[in-house]
Amino acid sequence: MPEILYYILTILYSILQVYFVVMIVTIILSWTSVRNTRTYQVLDRISSLYLGYFRNWLTIGMFDFTPMIGLIVYQIILGIIARAL
């Protein structure tokens, strides 16, 4: 693999890992009273760029399980990139 492609994939993989952590933190904070803070709103806006595509696919009562689907798909994408490295 050309060296420049390796560095680009490594940087992309690192950025995607940080974004994954942001999504996890946002999901966990959504269960608390922190939802009304500016920090949560910013995190939610950032994570909704990806998770918004999966909203309301699997809703049972008042529980929306679709973030789990989004995170599983995201992990598959991260795994593909990791194998390319």
FIDO-812168 format. One record per atom (N, C-alpha, C, CB): residue number from 1; residue in one letter; x, y, z. Coordinates in Angstrom, 1 decimal. Glycine has a CB too. Layout:
BEGIN
ATOM seq type      u      v      w
ATOM NUM    A      X      Y      Z
...
END
This chain:
BEGIN
ATOM seq type      u      v      w
ATOM   1    M    0.9   -1.2    0.0
ATOM   1    M    0.0    0.0    0.0
ATOM   1    M    0.9    1.2    0.0
ATOM   1    M   -1.0    0.0    1.2
ATOM   2    P    0.6    2.2   -0.9
ATOM   2    P    1.4    3.4   -0.9
ATOM   2    P    1.4    4.1    0.5
ATOM   2    P    0.9    4.4   -1.9
ATOM   3    E    2.5    4.7    0.9
ATOM   3    E    2.6    5.3    2.2
ATOM   3    E    1.6    6.4    2.4
ATOM   3    E    4.0    5.8    2.3
ATOM   4    I    1.4    7.2    1.4
ATOM   4    I    0.4    8.3    1.6
ATOM   4    I   -1.0    7.8    1.9
ATOM   4    I    0.4    9.3    0.4
ATOM   5    L   -1.4    6.7    1.2
ATOM   5    L   -2.7    6.2    1.4
ATOM   5    L   -2.8    5.6    2.8
ATOM   5    L   -3.0    5.1    0.4
ATOM   6    Y   -1.7    5.0    3.3
ATOM   6    Y   -1.7    4.5    4.7
ATOM   6    Y   -1.9    5.6    5.7
ATOM   6    Y   -0.4    3.8    4.9
ATOM   7    Y   -1.3    6.7    5.5
ATOM   7    Y   -1.4    7.8    6.4
ATOM   7    Y   -2.9    8.4    6.4
ATOM   7    Y   -0.4    8.9    6.1
ATOM   8    I   -3.4    8.5    5.2
ATOM   8    I   -4.8    9.0    5.0
ATOM   8    I   -5.8    8.1    5.7
ATOM   8    I   -5.1    9.2    3.5
ATOM   9    L   -5.6    6.8    5.5
ATOM   9    L   -6.5    5.8    6.2
ATOM   9    L   -6.4    5.9    7.7
ATOM   9    L   -6.3    4.4    5.6
ATOM  10    T   -5.1    6.0    8.2
ATOM  10    T   -4.9    6.1    9.6
ATOM  10    T   -5.6    7.3   10.2
ATOM  10    T   -3.4    6.1    9.9
ATOM  11    I   -5.4    8.4    9.6
ATOM  11    I   -6.1    9.7   10.1
ATOM  11    I   -7.6    9.6   10.0
ATOM  11    I   -5.6   10.9    9.2
ATOM  12    L   -8.1    9.0    8.9
ATOM  12    L   -9.6    8.8    8.8
ATOM  12    L  -10.1    7.9    9.9
ATOM  12    L   -9.9    8.3    7.4
ATOM  13    Y   -9.4    6.8   10.1
ATOM  13    Y   -9.7    5.9   11.1
ATOM  13    Y   -9.8    6.5   12.5
ATOM  13    Y   -8.8    4.6   11.1
ATOM  14    S   -8.8    7.3   12.8
ATOM  14    S   -8.7    8.0   14.1
ATOM  14    S   -9.9    9.0   14.3
ATOM  14    S   -7.4    8.7   14.3
ATOM  15    I  -10.2    9.7   13.2
ATOM  15    I  -11.3   10.7   13.3
ATOM  15    I  -12.6    9.9   13.5
ATOM  15    I  -11.3   11.5   12.0
ATOM  16    L  -12.8    8.8   12.8
ATOM  16    L  -14.0    8.1   13.0
ATOM  16    L  -14.1    7.4   14.3
ATOM  16    L  -14.1    7.0   11.9
ATOM  17    Q  -13.0    7.1   14.9
ATOM  17    Q  -13.0    6.5   16.3
ATOM  17    Q  -13.5    7.6   17.3
ATOM  17    Q  -11.7    6.0   16.7
ATOM  18    V  -13.0    8.8   17.1
ATOM  18    V  -13.4    9.9   18.0
ATOM  18    V  -14.9   10.2   17.8
ATOM  18    V  -12.6   11.2   17.7
ATOM  19    Y  -15.4   10.2   16.6
ATOM  19    Y  -16.8   10.4   16.3
ATOM  19    Y  -17.6    9.3   17.0
ATOM  19    Y  -17.0   10.4   14.8
ATOM  20    F  -17.1    8.1   17.0
ATOM  20    F  -17.8    7.0   17.6
ATOM  20    F  -18.0    7.3   19.1
ATOM  20    F  -17.1    5.6   17.4
ATOM  21    V  -16.9    7.7   19.8
ATOM  21    V  -17.0    8.1   21.2
ATOM  21    V  -18.0    9.2   21.4
ATOM  21    V  -15.6    8.5   21.7
ATOM  22    V  -18.1   10.2   20.5
ATOM  22    V  -19.0   11.3   20.6
ATOM  22    V  -20.5   10.7   20.5
ATOM  22    V  -18.8   12.3   19.5
ATOM  23    M  -20.7    9.8   19.7
ATOM  23    M  -22.0    9.2   19.5
ATOM  23    M  -22.4    8.4   20.8
ATOM  23    M  -22.1    8.2   18.3
ATOM  24    I  -21.5    7.6   21.4
ATOM  24    I  -21.7    6.9   22.6
ATOM  24    I  -22.1    7.8   23.7
ATOM  24    I  -20.5    6.0   23.0
ATOM  25    V  -21.2    8.9   23.9
ATOM  25    V  -21.5    9.8   25.0
ATOM  25    V  -22.8   10.5   24.8
ATOM  25    V  -20.4   10.9   25.0
ATOM  26    T  -23.2   10.9   23.6
ATOM  26    T  -24.5   11.5   23.3
ATOM  26    T  -25.6   10.6   23.7
ATOM  26    T  -24.6   11.9   21.9
ATOM  27    I  -25.5    9.3   23.3
ATOM  27    I  -26.6    8.3   23.6
ATOM  27    I  -26.7    8.2   25.2
ATOM  27    I  -26.3    7.0   23.0
ATOM  28    I  -25.6    8.1   25.9
ATOM  28    I  -25.7    7.9   27.3
ATOM  28    I  -26.2    9.1   28.0
ATOM  28    I  -24.3    7.6   27.9
ATOM  29    L  -25.8   10.3   27.5
ATOM  29    L  -26.3   11.6   28.1
ATOM  29    L  -27.8   11.8   27.8
ATOM  29    L  -25.5   12.7   27.6
ATOM  30    S  -28.3   11.2   26.8
ATOM  30    S  -29.7   11.4   26.4
ATOM  30    S  -30.6   10.7   27.5
ATOM  30    S  -30.0   10.8   25.1
ATOM  31    W  -30.1    9.9   28.3
ATOM  31    W  -30.9    9.2   29.3
ATOM  31    W  -30.9   10.0   30.6
ATOM  31    W  -30.3    7.8   29.6
ATOM  32    T  -30.1   11.1   30.7
ATOM  32    T  -30.0   11.9   31.9
ATOM  32    T  -30.7   13.2   31.8
ATOM  32    T  -28.5   12.1   32.3
ATOM  33    S  -30.6   14.0   32.9
ATOM  33    S  -31.2   15.4   32.8
ATOM  33    S  -30.2   16.4   32.1
ATOM  33    S  -31.5   15.8   34.2
ATOM  34    V  -29.1   15.9   31.7
ATOM  34    V  -28.1   16.8   31.0
ATOM  34    V  -28.6   17.2   29.6
ATOM  34    V  -26.8   16.1   30.9
ATOM  35    R  -29.7   16.6   29.2
ATOM  35    R  -30.3   16.8   27.8
ATOM  35    R  -30.6   18.3   27.6
ATOM  35    R  -31.5   16.0   27.6
ATOM  36    N  -30.8   19.1   28.7
ATOM  36    N  -31.2   20.5   28.5
ATOM  36    N  -30.0   21.4   28.5
ATOM  36    N  -32.1   20.8   29.6
ATOM  37    T  -28.8   20.9   28.4
ATOM  37    T  -27.6   21.8   28.5
ATOM  37    T  -27.2   22.1   27.0
ATOM  37    T  -26.5   21.2   29.3
ATOM  38    R  -26.4   23.1   26.9
ATOM  38    R  -25.9   23.5   25.6
ATOM  38    R  -24.9   22.5   25.1
ATOM  38    R  -25.2   24.9   25.7
ATOM  39    T  -24.1   21.9   26.0
ATOM  39    T  -23.1   20.9   25.6
ATOM  39    T  -23.8   19.7   25.0
ATOM  39    T  -22.3   20.5   26.9
ATOM  40    Y  -24.8   19.2   25.6
ATOM  40    Y  -25.5   18.1   25.0
ATOM  40    Y  -26.1   18.4   23.7
ATOM  40    Y  -26.7   17.6   26.0
ATOM  41    Q  -26.7   19.6   23.5
ATOM  41    Q  -27.3   20.0   22.3
ATOM  41    Q  -26.2   20.0   21.1
ATOM  41    Q  -27.9   21.4   22.4
ATOM  42    V  -25.0   20.5   21.5
ATOM  42    V  -23.9   20.5   20.5
ATOM  42    V  -23.5   19.1   20.1
ATOM  42    V  -22.7   21.3   21.0
ATOM  43    L  -23.4   18.2   21.1
ATOM  43    L  -23.0   16.8   20.9
ATOM  43    L  -24.1   16.1   20.1
ATOM  43    L  -22.8   16.1   22.2
ATOM  44    D  -25.4   16.4   20.4
ATOM  44    D  -26.5   15.8   19.7
ATOM  44    D  -26.5   16.2   18.2
ATOM  44    D  -27.8   16.1   20.4
ATOM  45    R  -26.2   17.5   18.0
ATOM  45    R  -26.2   18.0   16.6
ATOM  45    R  -25.1   17.3   15.8
ATOM  45    R  -26.0   19.5   16.6
ATOM  46    I  -23.9   17.1   16.4
ATOM  46    I  -22.8   16.5   15.8
ATOM  46    I  -23.1   15.0   15.5
ATOM  46    I  -21.5   16.6   16.6
ATOM  47    S  -23.6   14.3   16.5
ATOM  47    S  -23.9   12.8   16.3
ATOM  47    S  -25.1   12.6   15.4
ATOM  47    S  -24.1   12.2   17.6
ATOM  48    S  -26.0   13.5   15.3
ATOM  48    S  -27.2   13.4   14.5
ATOM  48    S  -26.9   13.4   13.0
ATOM  48    S  -28.2   14.4   14.8
ATOM  49    L  -25.7   13.9   12.6
ATOM  49    L  -25.3   13.9   11.2
ATOM  49    L  -25.3   12.4   10.7
ATOM  49    L  -23.9   14.5   11.1
ATOM  50    Y  -24.9   11.5   11.5
ATOM  50    Y  -24.9   10.1   11.1
ATOM  50    Y  -26.1    9.4   11.6
ATOM  50    Y  -23.6    9.4   11.6
ATOM  51    L  -26.4    9.5   12.9
ATOM  51    L  -27.5    8.7   13.6
ATOM  51    L  -28.8    9.2   13.1
ATOM  51    L  -27.4    8.8   15.1
ATOM  52    G  -28.9   10.3   12.5
ATOM  52    G  -30.2   10.8   12.0
ATOM  52    G  -30.8   10.0   10.9
ATOM  52    G  -30.1   12.2   11.5
ATOM  53    Y  -29.9    9.3   10.2
ATOM  53    Y  -30.4    8.4    9.1
ATOM  53    Y  -31.2    7.2    9.7
ATOM  53    Y  -29.3    8.0    8.3
ATOM  54    F  -30.9    6.9   10.9
ATOM  54    F  -31.5    5.6   11.5
ATOM  54    F  -32.6    5.9   12.5
ATOM  54    F  -30.4    4.9   12.3
ATOM  55    R  -33.0    7.2   12.7
ATOM  55    R  -34.0    7.5   13.6
ATOM  55    R  -35.3    6.9   13.3
ATOM  55    R  -34.2    9.1   13.7
ATOM  56    N  -36.0    6.4   14.3
ATOM  56    N  -37.4    5.8   14.2
ATOM  56    N  -37.5    4.6   13.4
ATOM  56    N  -38.3    6.8   13.8
ATOM  57    W  -36.4    3.9   13.1
ATOM  57    W  -36.6    2.6   12.4
ATOM  57    W  -37.1    1.5   13.3
ATOM  57    W  -35.2    2.2   11.8
ATOM  58    L  -36.6    1.5   14.5
ATOM  58    L  -37.0    0.4   15.5
ATOM  58    L  -37.4    1.1   16.8
ATOM  58    L  -35.8   -0.6   15.7
ATOM  59    T  -38.6    1.5   16.9
ATOM  59    T  -39.1    2.2   18.1
ATOM  59    T  -40.2    1.3   18.7
ATOM  59    T  -39.7    3.6   17.8
ATOM  60    I  -40.0    1.0   20.0
ATOM  60    I  -40.9    0.2   20.7
ATOM  60    I  -41.4    1.0   21.9
ATOM  60    I  -40.3   -1.2   21.2
ATOM  61    G  -42.6    1.4   21.9
ATOM  61    G  -43.1    2.3   22.9
ATOM  61    G  -42.4    3.7   22.9
ATOM  61    G  -43.0    1.7   24.3
ATOM  62    M  -41.8    4.0   24.0
ATOM  62    M  -41.1    5.3   24.0
ATOM  62    M  -39.6    5.1   23.8
ATOM  62    M  -41.3    6.0   25.3
ATOM  63    F  -39.2    3.9   23.6
ATOM  63    F  -37.7    3.5   23.4
ATOM  63    F  -37.4    3.4   21.9
ATOM  63    F  -37.4    2.2   24.1
ATOM  64    D  -36.3    4.2   21.5
ATOM  64    D  -35.8    4.1   20.2
ATOM  64    D  -34.5    3.4   20.2
ATOM  64    D  -35.7    5.6   19.6
ATOM  65    F  -34.6    2.2   19.6
ATOM  65    F  -33.4    1.3   19.6
ATOM  65    F  -32.5    1.5   18.3
ATOM  65    F  -33.8   -0.2   19.7
ATOM  66    T  -32.9    2.4   17.5
ATOM  66    T  -32.2    2.5   16.2
ATOM  66    T  -30.7    3.1   16.4
ATOM  66    T  -32.9    3.5   15.4
ATOM  67    P  -30.4    3.8   17.5
ATOM  67    P  -29.0    4.1   17.6
ATOM  67    P  -28.1    2.9   17.7
ATOM  67    P  -28.7    5.0   18.8
ATOM  68    M  -28.6    1.8   18.2
ATOM  68    M  -27.8    0.5   18.2
ATOM  68    M  -27.6    0.0   16.8
ATOM  68    M  -28.6   -0.6   19.0
ATOM  69    I  -28.6    0.1   15.9
ATOM  69    I  -28.4   -0.3   14.6
ATOM  69    I  -27.3    0.6   13.9
ATOM  69    I  -29.7   -0.2   13.8
ATOM  70    G  -27.4    1.9   14.1
ATOM  70    G  -26.4    2.8   13.6
ATOM  70    G  -25.0    2.6   14.1
ATOM  70    G  -26.8    4.2   13.9
ATOM  71    L  -24.9    2.3   15.4
ATOM  71    L  -23.6    2.0   15.9
ATOM  71    L  -23.0    0.7   15.4
ATOM  71    L  -23.6    1.9   17.5
ATOM  72    I  -23.8   -0.3   15.2
ATOM  72    I  -23.4   -1.6   14.6
ATOM  72    I  -22.9   -1.4   13.2
ATOM  72    I  -24.5   -2.7   14.6
ATOM  73    V  -23.6   -0.7   12.4
ATOM  73    V  -23.2   -0.4   11.0
ATOM  73    V  -21.9    0.4   11.0
ATOM  73    V  -24.3    0.4   10.2
ATOM  74    Y  -21.8    1.4   12.0
ATOM  74    Y  -20.6    2.2   12.1
ATOM  74    Y  -19.4    1.3   12.5
ATOM  74    Y  -20.8    3.3   13.1
ATOM  75    Q  -19.6    0.4   13.4
ATOM  75    Q  -18.5   -0.5   13.8
ATOM  75    Q  -18.0   -1.4   12.6
ATOM  75    Q  -18.9   -1.4   15.0
ATOM  76    I  -19.0   -1.8   11.8
ATOM  76    I  -18.6   -2.6   10.6
ATOM  76    I  -17.7   -1.8    9.7
ATOM  76    I  -19.9   -3.1    9.9
ATOM  77    I  -18.1   -0.5    9.5
ATOM  77    I  -17.3    0.4    8.6
ATOM  77    I  -15.9    0.6    9.2
ATOM  77    I  -18.0    1.8    8.5
ATOM  78    L  -15.8    0.8   10.5
ATOM  78    L  -14.5    0.9   11.2
ATOM  78    L  -13.7   -0.3   11.0
ATOM  78    L  -14.7    1.3   12.7
ATOM  79    G  -14.3   -1.5   11.1
ATOM  79    G  -13.6   -2.8   11.0
ATOM  79    G  -13.1   -2.9    9.6
ATOM  79    G  -14.5   -3.9   11.3
ATOM  80    I  -13.8   -2.5    8.6
ATOM  80    I  -13.3   -2.6    7.2
ATOM  80    I  -12.1   -1.7    7.0
ATOM  80    I  -14.5   -2.2    6.2
ATOM  81    I  -12.2   -0.5    7.5
ATOM  81    I  -11.0    0.4    7.4
ATOM  81    I   -9.8   -0.1    8.2
ATOM  81    I  -11.4    1.8    7.9
ATOM  82    A  -10.1   -0.7    9.4
ATOM  82    A   -9.0   -1.3   10.2
ATOM  82    A   -8.3   -2.4    9.4
ATOM  82    A   -9.5   -1.7   11.5
ATOM  83    R   -9.1   -3.2    8.7
ATOM  83    R   -8.5   -4.3    8.0
ATOM  83    R   -7.7   -3.8    6.8
ATOM  83    R   -9.5   -5.3    7.5
ATOM  84    A   -8.0   -2.7    6.3
ATOM  84    A   -7.3   -2.1    5.1
ATOM  84    A   -5.9   -1.6    5.6
ATOM  84    A   -8.1   -1.0    4.5
ATOM  85    L   -5.8   -1.3    6.9
ATOM  85    L   -4.6   -0.8    7.4
ATOM  85    L   -3.6   -2.0    7.7
ATOM  85    L   -4.7    0.0    8.7
END
